Amino acid sequence: MSTSREEILKSIRKHLPESSPMPTLDGPWIQYPDPVDQFGKVLTMIGGRMICVPDLAGVQADLQSHEPFLKSKRILSEVPRLKFPEGAAVSPLDVAAVVAAGELADVDFAILPGEFAVAENAAVWCEGARVRHRAEYFICEHLAVVVKASEIVSNMHEAYERLSFTTRGFGAFIAGPSKTADIEQSLVIGAHGPRSHTVYFVDSLE
């Protein structure tokens, strides 16, 4: 005797839709005359800020007037050649000495590298291979991502064309500070991750 479950499954199998080919990804996807400007508009709308500077010295100069950075006691930096002057009020911790990601739980401000940016949604592709602990992008109170200004695409279709997964690893598109609107549809910034998010576009990483 067949069960109700078997009868239901049999009925479903008899009425399966016809298979259809996968849609092509070729198309007139959105393009922006000024991708960086579009990126900045979207990032501002979702609670972040964009700063364009010529080099890493410009990043350092902006940090010295950025309130979340100035109030931070524990700083983490994984951007090569970003220098903190001697005698500065804060200096980055020695990430190489951190054994487990949990030791970074009290990091106030993290300055980390980004691979490239996406104009349509203000996302930055970040790869775990560029940092010692992939949790660095999410565990800090405030996050700043440094991206070369020339490394930007207009849309996610172009973004995925740039990705290659030949080996195991970690990567994430990060757009703006942590946020949620699940509770009474009220937007809360910094719900389960960084409370602020800055993207620095630099012409040169020297």
C-alpha positions as CSV (number, residue, x, y, z in Angstrom):
1,M,0.0,0.0,0.0
2,S,1.4,3.4,-1.0
3,T,1.6,6.1,1.5
4,S,0.4,9.7,1.2
5,R,3.9,10.8,0.8
6,E,4.5,8.4,-2.1
7,E,1.3,9.6,-3.8
8,I,2.3,13.2,-3.5
9,L,5.8,12.6,-4.9
10,K,4.4,10.5,-7.8
11,S,2.0,13.4,-8.6
12,I,4.8,15.9,-8.6
13,R,7.0,13.8,-10.9
14,K,4.1,13.6,-13.4
15,H,3.8,17.4,-13.6
16,L,7.4,18.5,-13.7
17,P,8.0,21.5,-15.9
18,E,9.9,21.1,-19.1
19,S,13.6,21.8,-18.8
20,S,14.9,25.0,-20.4
21,P,18.4,26.3,-21.2
22,M,20.2,28.5,-18.8
23,P,20.0,32.2,-19.7
24,T,23.0,33.8,-21.3
25,L,25.0,36.2,-19.3
26,D,25.8,38.3,-22.3
27,G,23.8,41.5,-22.4
28,P,23.8,45.3,-22.3
29,W,24.5,45.4,-18.5
30,I,24.5,48.8,-16.8
31,Q,27.5,51.0,-17.4
32,Y,28.5,54.3,-15.7
33,P,30.4,57.2,-17.3
34,D,32.0,57.8,-13.9
35,P,32.1,54.5,-11.9
36,V,33.9,56.0,-9.0
37,D,31.3,58.8,-8.6
38,Q,28.5,56.2,-8.8
39,F,30.2,54.0,-6.2
40,G,30.4,57.0,-3.9
41,K,26.8,57.9,-4.2
42,V,25.7,54.3,-3.4
43,L,28.1,53.9,-0.6
44,T,26.9,57.1,1.0
45,M,23.3,56.0,0.7
46,I,24.0,52.7,2.5
47,G,25.8,54.4,5.4
48,G,29.5,54.4,4.3
49,R,31.9,57.0,3.0
50,M,34.3,57.2,0.1
51,I,37.5,59.2,0.1
52,C,39.7,59.6,-3.1
53,V,43.4,60.4,-2.4
54,P,46.5,60.2,-4.6
55,D,48.5,57.8,-2.4
56,L,48.8,56.1,1.0
57,A,50.0,59.4,2.5
58,G,46.6,60.8,1.7
59,V,45.0,57.9,3.5
60,Q,47.1,58.6,6.6
61,A,46.2,62.3,6.4
62,D,42.4,61.6,6.3
63,L,42.7,59.1,9.2
64,Q,44.1,61.8,11.3
65,S,40.8,63.7,11.0
66,H,38.5,60.7,11.0
67,E,36.7,60.6,14.4
68,P,36.3,56.8,14.7
69,F,40.0,56.4,14.0
70,L,41.1,59.1,16.5
71,K,39.0,57.5,19.3
72,S,40.3,54.0,18.6
73,K,42.8,52.4,21.0
74,R,43.5,49.2,19.2
75,I,44.4,49.6,15.5
76,L,44.9,46.9,12.9
77,S,46.5,47.5,9.5
78,E,47.2,45.0,6.7
79,V,47.9,47.5,4.0
80,P,51.6,47.3,2.9
81,R,53.5,50.5,3.0
82,L,50.9,52.4,5.0
83,K,53.1,54.1,7.5
84,F,52.1,55.4,11.0
85,P,54.4,58.2,12.2
86,E,56.6,57.7,15.2
87,G,55.0,59.2,18.3
88,A,51.5,59.0,16.9
89,A,48.7,58.6,19.4
90,V,48.0,55.1,18.1
91,S,50.1,52.5,16.3
92,P,48.9,49.2,14.6
93,L,49.1,46.0,16.6
94,D,51.4,43.2,15.5
95,V,49.1,41.0,13.5
96,A,51.8,38.5,12.9
97,A,51.7,37.7,16.7
98,V,48.0,37.0,16.7
99,V,47.5,33.2,16.7
100,A,43.7,33.0,16.8
101,A,41.1,35.3,15.3
102,G,39.4,35.6,18.6
103,E,42.3,37.7,19.9
104,L,41.1,40.4,17.5
105,A,37.7,40.8,19.3
106,D,38.6,44.1,20.7
107,V,40.0,45.7,17.6
108,D,38.6,49.2,17.2
109,F,39.7,50.1,13.7
110,A,41.0,47.9,10.8
111,I,42.6,49.2,7.6
112,L,42.6,46.4,5.1
113,P,43.2,45.8,1.4
114,G,40.5,45.4,-1.2
115,E,41.0,43.9,-4.7
116,F,38.5,45.8,-6.8
117,A,35.2,47.8,-6.4
118,V,31.8,47.5,-8.1
119,A,30.0,50.8,-8.9
120,E,26.4,49.6,-9.1
121,N,26.3,48.4,-5.4
122,A,29.4,49.9,-3.8
123,A,30.7,46.5,-3.0
124,V,34.5,45.7,-2.7
125,W,35.8,42.3,-3.3
126,C,38.1,41.3,-0.4
127,E,40.3,38.2,-0.4
128,G,41.3,36.3,2.7
129,A,44.7,35.5,1.2
130,R,45.6,39.2,1.6
131,V,45.2,39.2,5.4
132,R,46.3,36.8,8.2
133,H,42.8,36.2,9.5
134,R,39.7,36.5,7.3
135,A,37.7,37.6,10.4
136,E,39.6,40.9,10.3
137,Y,37.1,42.2,7.8
138,F,34.1,41.6,10.2
139,I,35.3,41.5,13.8
140,C,36.4,45.2,14.1
141,E,34.3,48.1,15.3
142,H,35.3,50.3,12.3
143,L,36.5,49.2,8.9
144,A,38.5,51.0,6.2
145,V,39.3,49.3,2.9
146,V,42.0,50.6,0.5
147,V,41.4,50.0,-3.2
148,K,43.4,51.2,-6.2
149,A,41.3,53.8,-8.1
150,S,41.8,52.0,-11.4
151,E,40.4,48.7,-10.0
152,I,36.7,49.3,-10.5
153,V,34.0,47.8,-12.7
154,S,30.4,49.0,-13.4
155,N,28.4,45.9,-12.6
156,M,28.4,42.5,-10.9
157,H,28.6,40.7,-14.2
158,E,32.0,42.3,-14.9
159,A,32.9,41.6,-11.3
160,Y,32.3,37.9,-11.6
161,E,34.3,37.7,-14.8
162,R,37.3,38.8,-12.7
163,L,37.0,36.1,-10.1
164,S,38.8,32.8,-10.3
165,F,38.4,29.9,-7.9
166,T,41.2,27.5,-8.8
167,T,42.1,26.7,-5.2
168,R,40.4,26.7,-1.9
169,G,40.2,30.1,-0.2
170,F,38.0,32.8,1.1
171,G,36.6,36.0,-0.5
172,A,33.7,38.3,0.1
173,F,31.9,41.3,-1.4
174,I,31.7,43.9,1.3
175,A,29.3,46.9,0.9
176,G,29.0,49.4,3.6
177,P,28.9,49.0,7.4
178,S,27.0,46.1,9.0
179,K,23.3,46.7,9.0
180,T,19.9,45.1,9.5
181,A,16.3,46.1,9.2
182,D,14.7,42.8,10.5
183,I,13.4,44.4,13.7
184,E,10.3,46.4,13.0
185,Q,11.8,47.3,9.6
186,S,14.0,49.9,11.4
187,L,17.5,50.2,9.9
188,V,20.2,49.6,12.5
189,I,23.8,50.3,11.5
190,G,26.5,48.1,13.1
191,A,24.2,45.3,14.2
192,H,26.6,42.4,13.9
193,G,29.8,43.8,12.4
194,P,31.7,47.1,11.7
195,R,29.7,50.2,12.7
196,S,31.4,52.4,10.1
197,H,32.8,51.7,6.7
198,T,35.2,53.8,4.6
199,V,36.6,53.0,1.2
200,Y,39.8,54.8,0.2
201,F,40.4,55.0,-3.6
202,V,44.1,55.6,-4.2
203,D,45.8,56.4,-7.4
204,S,49.0,54.8,-6.2
205,L,49.7,52.2,-3.5
206,E,53.2,53.5,-2.9
